[in-house]
Amino acid sequence: MTYRRTLLGVIGGAAVAALATGFSAGTALAQEVTLKLHQFLPAQANVPKLVLDVWADNVEQASEGRIKIERYPSMQLGGKPPELMDQAIDGVADIVWTVVGYTPGRFPSTEVFELPFMMTNARAVSHAYWEMFEKHMKDGEFKDVHILATWVHGPGMIHTAEPVEKPEDLEGMKIRGGSRSVNSLLTKLGATPVGMPVPAVPEGLSKGVIDGTTIPWEVTTALKVPELVHNHTEFEGRALYTLTFVLAMNKEKYESLPDDLKKVIDDNSGLEFSVFAGGTQADADGPARQVAEDLGNNIITIDEAGVEEWRKLAQPIYDEWIADMESKGKDGKALIEEAQMLIEKYTPQYAN
């Protein structure tokens, strides 16, 4: 009897405490999580607006409000763009979007997609990138972070103060490059590469620190590039280059989530979202190009025949990259062949 009274007393006390605190079994199960998403572009730029916000909104909705994504554009949590990956690894931010090439050589396998004239279209290459990430990079180069998506932007091109129609037109120009591969390409073409994160491009152009920049069309509007330089050189066929991106999450934060919230994150990430992200970014190229046209800028298109000269000058980059990968214990030649095979496989599927 004494045990029964004691037990009832404990139960009764617990019930009162639960009522007093508004606690219930349902509330306990419905854990709520706030995640900080950090990236380097202004909130109104295409990637935050058309890709990252879509992802975050979908996650919030699918979780029925149990996951809240706080968005921090323009490095509002502090640091510089090259520090974003470490911010995800160290937990300064829960999720980051970043250019992999901001940390040159640290994630070298991704560079296979950045090699000159490798890219066909952003959806096909993003699909190939995700497959090779899962096979070669997930448990290797990216083992310290949880990767949510991998993608590339649309065709990379050159925007300059003076017209560039032939490789020799670049000689003596200081051109901003976005990755190790792009900088190597610029050197081969006779330019002086300048390492510079995207947000620094407008000031670099306006102050004459650089004579031009390599970026895709879509980001030129946010950076006001068509107002700062009036010559744009694009290429028919395979792109001059592209850059690789990741949406990365702190590993411990992801693993701390209850299984149902992990599923929400998983269901909105991976291959399908990677293809969406790359394709959406590339789709924004057209409207941005139109802005330059409306301003009366000089748009130079290098046709397939003209591209051959550029391609020959860029070819040594492949050999140098293979040698560099071998020094890191990786089979660069095999990675190139696999990337080329996958790009060929998926290009017809995503052809415009």
C-alpha positions as CSV (number, residue, x, y, z in Angstrom):
1,M,0.0,0.0,0.0
2,T,2.8,2.3,0.9
3,Y,4.5,1.6,-2.5
4,R,1.2,2.2,-4.3
5,R,0.6,5.6,-2.6
6,T,4.2,6.6,-3.3
7,L,3.9,5.7,-7.0
8,L,0.6,7.6,-7.3
9,G,2.2,10.5,-5.6
10,V,5.1,10.5,-8.0
11,I,2.8,10.1,-11.0
12,G,0.5,12.9,-9.7
13,G,3.5,15.2,-9.1
14,A,4.8,14.5,-12.6
15,A,1.4,15.2,-14.1
16,V,1.2,18.5,-12.3
17,A,4.7,19.5,-13.4
18,A,3.9,18.6,-17.0
19,L,0.7,20.7,-17.0
20,A,2.6,23.6,-15.4
21,T,5.2,23.6,-18.0
22,G,3.0,22.9,-21.0
23,F,4.8,19.7,-21.5
24,S,3.3,16.8,-23.4
25,A,4.5,13.6,-25.1
26,G,3.5,15.2,-28.4
27,T,5.6,18.2,-27.7
28,A,8.6,16.1,-26.7
29,L,8.4,14.2,-30.0
30,A,7.9,17.4,-32.1
31,Q,11.5,18.7,-31.6
32,E,12.1,22.0,-33.2
33,V,15.4,22.9,-34.8
34,T,16.8,26.3,-36.0
35,L,19.5,26.1,-38.6
36,K,21.8,29.0,-39.7
37,L,22.4,29.1,-43.5
38,H,25.4,31.3,-44.4
39,Q,26.6,32.4,-47.8
40,F,28.5,35.1,-49.6
41,L,26.0,36.7,-52.1
42,P,23.4,39.4,-51.4
43,A,20.0,38.0,-50.6
44,Q,18.5,39.4,-53.9
45,A,21.1,37.6,-56.1
46,N,19.9,34.7,-58.2
47,V,21.3,31.8,-56.2
48,P,20.0,32.9,-52.8
49,K,16.6,33.9,-54.3
50,L,16.0,31.1,-56.8
51,V,17.9,28.2,-55.2
52,L,18.8,28.5,-51.5
53,D,15.5,30.1,-50.5
54,V,13.6,27.4,-52.4
55,W,15.5,24.7,-50.6
56,A,15.0,26.4,-47.2
57,D,11.3,27.1,-47.8
58,N,10.7,23.5,-48.9
59,V,12.5,22.1,-45.8
60,E,10.5,24.4,-43.5
61,Q,7.2,23.4,-45.1
62,A,8.0,19.6,-45.2
63,S,8.9,19.7,-41.6
64,E,5.6,21.4,-40.7
65,G,7.5,24.3,-39.2
66,R,9.7,22.1,-36.9
67,I,12.8,23.2,-38.9
68,K,13.4,26.9,-39.2
69,I,16.2,28.1,-41.5
70,E,17.7,31.4,-40.6
71,R,19.3,32.9,-43.8
72,Y,22.5,35.0,-43.5
73,P,23.6,36.5,-46.9
74,S,26.7,38.5,-47.7
75,M,28.8,36.8,-44.9
76,Q,26.7,38.3,-42.2
77,L,27.9,35.8,-39.7
78,G,31.4,37.0,-40.2
79,G,34.5,35.8,-41.9
80,K,35.4,35.7,-45.6
81,P,34.0,33.5,-48.4
82,P,37.0,31.1,-48.4
83,E,36.3,30.4,-44.7
84,L,32.7,29.1,-45.3
85,M,33.6,25.4,-45.6
86,D,35.5,25.6,-42.3
87,Q,32.5,27.4,-40.8
88,A,30.3,24.4,-41.7
89,I,32.9,21.9,-40.3
90,D,33.4,23.9,-37.1
91,G,29.8,24.7,-36.5
92,V,30.0,28.5,-36.9
93,A,27.2,28.0,-39.4
94,D,25.0,25.0,-39.6
95,I,24.7,25.1,-43.4
96,V,26.8,26.9,-46.0
97,W,26.7,27.4,-49.7
98,T,30.2,28.0,-51.2
99,V,32.4,27.8,-54.2
100,V,34.7,24.8,-53.8
101,G,37.5,26.6,-55.5
102,Y,37.7,29.2,-52.8
103,T,40.0,26.7,-51.0
104,P,42.3,25.8,-53.9
105,G,43.5,22.2,-53.9
106,R,41.6,21.2,-50.8
107,F,38.9,19.2,-52.5
108,P,40.8,18.4,-55.8
109,S,38.5,15.7,-57.2
110,T,35.8,18.3,-57.8
111,E,38.2,20.2,-60.2
112,V,37.6,17.5,-62.8
113,F,34.4,19.4,-63.8
114,E,36.2,22.7,-63.9
115,L,38.7,21.7,-66.5
116,P,38.4,23.8,-69.8
117,F,35.8,22.7,-72.3
118,M,34.6,19.9,-70.2
119,M,31.1,21.3,-69.5
120,T,28.1,20.8,-71.8
121,N,25.1,22.0,-69.7
122,A,24.7,22.7,-66.0
123,R,22.1,20.0,-65.4
124,A,24.1,17.2,-67.0
125,V,27.3,18.2,-65.3
126,S,25.6,18.6,-61.9
127,H,24.1,15.1,-62.3
128,A,27.6,13.7,-63.1
129,Y,29.1,15.7,-60.2
130,W,26.6,14.2,-57.7
131,E,27.3,10.6,-58.9
132,M,31.1,11.1,-58.7
133,F,30.8,12.8,-55.3
134,E,29.0,9.8,-53.9
135,K,31.5,7.4,-55.4
136,H,34.8,9.2,-54.9
137,M,34.4,12.2,-52.5
138,K,31.8,11.6,-49.9
139,D,33.9,9.5,-47.6
140,G,37.2,11.0,-48.7
141,E,37.7,14.7,-49.3
142,F,34.3,15.6,-47.7
143,K,34.4,13.2,-44.8
144,D,34.3,16.0,-42.2
145,V,31.1,17.6,-43.5
146,H,27.6,16.5,-44.6
147,I,27.1,17.5,-48.2
148,L,23.5,18.2,-49.2
149,A,24.0,19.1,-52.9
150,T,26.7,19.5,-55.5
151,W,26.3,21.5,-58.7
152,V,27.9,23.8,-61.3
153,H,26.9,27.1,-62.9
154,G,26.1,27.8,-66.5
155,P,28.8,28.3,-69.2
156,G,31.7,30.4,-67.8
157,M,32.8,33.3,-69.9
158,I,34.9,36.4,-69.9
159,H,33.8,40.0,-69.3
160,T,36.4,42.7,-70.0
161,A,37.0,46.4,-70.5
162,E,38.5,45.8,-73.9
163,P,37.2,43.3,-76.5
164,V,38.5,39.8,-76.4
165,E,38.1,37.8,-79.7
166,K,41.3,35.8,-79.7
167,P,43.5,34.4,-76.9
168,E,46.2,37.0,-77.6
169,D,43.7,39.8,-76.8
170,L,44.0,38.7,-73.2
171,E,47.8,39.3,-73.0
172,G,48.7,41.7,-70.2
173,M,45.1,41.8,-68.9
174,K,44.5,41.3,-65.2
175,I,41.5,38.9,-65.0
176,R,39.7,37.7,-61.9
177,G,39.5,33.9,-61.8
178,G,37.2,31.9,-59.6
179,S,39.3,28.7,-59.1
180,R,42.7,27.1,-59.4
181,S,41.8,25.6,-62.8
182,V,40.4,28.9,-64.1
183,N,43.6,30.8,-63.0
184,S,45.7,28.2,-64.7
185,L,43.6,28.6,-67.9
186,L,44.0,32.4,-67.8
187,T,47.8,32.0,-67.5
188,K,47.9,29.7,-70.5
189,L,45.9,32.3,-72.4
190,G,48.4,35.1,-71.6
191,A,46.4,36.9,-68.9
192,T,47.5,37.6,-65.3
193,P,45.0,35.8,-63.0
194,V,43.8,37.6,-59.9
195,G,42.3,35.5,-57.1
196,M,39.2,37.3,-55.8
197,P,35.8,36.2,-54.3
198,V,32.8,37.2,-56.4
199,P,31.6,40.0,-54.0
200,A,34.9,41.8,-54.6
201,V,34.5,42.0,-58.4
202,P,32.5,45.3,-58.7
203,E,35.1,47.2,-56.6
204,G,38.0,45.5,-58.5
205,L,36.5,46.5,-61.8
206,S,35.6,50.1,-60.8
207,K,39.0,50.8,-59.3
208,G,41.0,49.2,-62.2
209,V,42.4,46.5,-59.9
210,I,41.3,44.0,-62.6
211,D,40.6,44.5,-66.3
212,G,37.9,41.8,-66.4
213,T,36.4,38.8,-64.7
214,T,35.4,35.2,-65.5
215,I,31.8,34.6,-64.3
216,P,28.7,33.2,-65.9
217,W,26.0,35.5,-67.2
218,E,23.6,35.0,-64.3
219,V,25.6,36.7,-61.6
220,T,26.5,39.7,-63.7
221,T,23.3,41.6,-62.9
222,A,23.8,41.4,-59.1
223,L,27.4,42.6,-59.5
224,K,26.5,45.3,-62.1
225,V,29.2,43.9,-64.4
226,P,27.5,45.1,-67.6
227,E,27.6,48.6,-66.3
228,L,31.3,48.4,-65.3
229,V,32.7,46.7,-68.5
230,H,31.1,46.6,-71.9
231,N,32.6,43.5,-73.6
232,H,31.5,40.0,-73.1
233,T,33.1,36.9,-74.7
234,E,31.1,33.7,-74.8
235,F,31.8,30.3,-76.5
236,E,29.8,28.0,-78.7
237,G,29.7,24.3,-77.8
238,R,31.3,23.2,-74.6
239,A,31.9,26.0,-72.1
240,L,35.3,27.6,-71.5
241,Y,34.9,26.5,-67.9
242,T,32.5,26.1,-65.0
243,L,32.8,26.2,-61.2
244,T,31.8,23.6,-58.6
245,F,29.6,24.4,-55.6
246,V,28.4,22.6,-52.5
247,L,25.6,23.0,-50.1
248,A,27.3,21.7,-46.9
249,M,25.9,21.0,-43.4
250,N,27.7,20.6,-40.1
251,K,28.0,16.8,-39.7
252,E,27.3,16.8,-35.9
253,K,24.3,19.0,-36.4
254,Y,22.8,16.7,-39.1
255,E,23.5,13.6,-37.0
256,S,21.9,15.2,-34.0
257,L,18.5,15.5,-35.7
258,P,15.7,13.0,-35.0
259,D,15.3,10.5,-37.9
260,D,12.1,12.1,-39.2
261,L,13.8,15.5,-39.6
262,K,16.9,13.9,-41.1
263,K,14.4,12.5,-43.7
264,V,13.1,15.9,-44.4
265,I,16.6,17.2,-45.1
266,D,17.4,14.1,-47.2
267,D,14.2,14.3,-49.2
268,N,15.0,17.8,-50.2
269,S,18.7,17.3,-51.0
270,G,20.8,15.0,-53.1
271,L,20.7,14.3,-56.8
272,E,17.4,15.9,-57.7
273,F,18.1,19.1,-55.9
274,S,21.6,19.3,-57.3
275,V,20.3,19.1,-60.9
276,F,17.6,21.7,-60.0
277,A,20.2,24.0,-58.5
278,G,22.6,23.8,-61.5
279,G,19.8,24.1,-64.0
280,T,18.1,27.0,-62.2
281,Q,21.3,28.9,-62.0
282,A,22.0,28.3,-65.8
283,D,18.4,29.3,-66.6
284,A,19.1,32.8,-65.2
285,D,21.8,33.3,-67.8
286,G,19.4,34.4,-70.5
287,P,17.7,37.3,-68.6
288,A,21.1,38.5,-67.5
289,R,22.5,38.4,-71.0
290,Q,19.5,40.5,-72.1
291,V,20.5,43.2,-69.7
292,A,23.9,43.5,-71.4
293,E,22.2,43.6,-74.8
294,D,19.8,46.3,-73.7
295,L,22.7,48.4,-72.5
296,G,24.2,48.1,-76.0
297,N,27.2,46.1,-74.8
298,N,29.5,44.3,-77.2
299,I,28.8,40.5,-77.0
300,I,31.4,38.4,-78.8
301,T,30.5,34.8,-79.5
302,I,33.5,32.5,-80.4
303,D,32.1,29.9,-82.9
304,E,33.1,26.2,-82.9
305,A,36.0,26.9,-85.4
306,G,37.4,29.7,-83.3
307,V,37.1,27.7,-80.1
308,E,39.7,25.2,-81.4
309,E,42.6,27.7,-80.9
310,W,41.5,28.2,-77.3
311,R,41.1,24.5,-76.8
312,K,44.7,23.7,-77.9
313,L,46.1,26.3,-75.6
314,A,44.1,24.9,-72.7
315,Q,45.1,21.2,-73.3
316,P,48.2,21.2,-71.1
317,I,46.0,22.0,-68.1
318,Y,44.7,18.4,-68.4
319,D,48.2,16.9,-68.2
320,E,49.2,19.2,-65.3
321,W,46.0,18.3,-63.4
322,I,46.6,14.6,-63.9
323,A,50.2,14.9,-62.6
324,D,49.0,16.9,-59.6
325,M,46.3,14.4,-58.8
326,E,48.9,11.6,-59.0
327,S,51.0,13.4,-56.5
328,K,48.0,13.3,-54.1
329,G,47.6,9.5,-54.7
330,K,44.6,9.9,-57.1
331,D,44.1,8.6,-60.6
332,G,43.4,11.9,-62.4
333,K,43.2,10.3,-65.8
334,A,40.5,7.9,-64.7
335,L,38.5,10.7,-63.0
336,I,38.6,12.7,-66.3
337,E,37.5,9.7,-68.3
338,E,34.6,8.9,-65.9
339,A,33.5,12.5,-65.8
340,Q,33.5,12.7,-69.6
341,M,31.6,9.5,-69.8
342,L,28.9,10.6,-67.4
343,I,28.6,14.0,-69.0
344,E,28.1,12.4,-72.4
345,K,25.5,10.1,-70.9
346,Y,23.4,12.8,-69.3
347,T,23.8,15.6,-71.8
348,P,21.1,14.4,-74.1
349,Q,18.7,13.9,-71.2
350,Y,19.0,17.6,-70.2
351,A,19.5,19.1,-73.7
352,N,17.5,22.3,-74.1
